Structure formats: C-alpha cells, structure tokens
Amino acid sequence: MTKRAQRQFVGDLLRNIRADIMRAIHTGLIPKEWDGIELREFIADKAQRSRAAHALVGRRAKDYRNHMIITAGL
C-alpha cells in the first residue's frame, strides 16, 4: 500500500469513527454525564469494533507484533 493510500485509509476510517461518535452525541445516545473517562472508553470501543476480525493471523500477525515491539514511538 502506498503512503498516500495509507493516509487515505486512516483518514477515512477515523472520519467515520468521529462521525459515528458525533452523531451519537448529537442524537442524545451519549449521556450528558459522560466526561473524558467514559468518552475515551467509548472511542476505544468504537476503534476496537472497526477492526478487521481474524485478518491478522499467521506470519502477518507475527511480523506485525515484531514490528510493534522493535519500533520505538509506535
């Protein structure tokens, strides 16, 4: 995947997650009592639900985990 395609993918995914969360706030699905604690958890849950289930397996998963371990700043 080119760097441009990576940036486009990340931008699209994050825009969609943001739009979903903003819509939930606007429509009153998010309680007014929620502050940064609950909202951070909700954001993490939305990101978790957007994962590609069972796609990162085998050698690809091993390479990913290795890269995350050895690359400072990620």
Secondary structure, DSSP 8 states (H G I E B T S, - for coil): --HHHHHHHHHHHHHHHHHHHHHHHHTT-S-TT--HHHHHHHHHHHHHHTS-TT-S-HHHHHHHHHHHHHSTT-
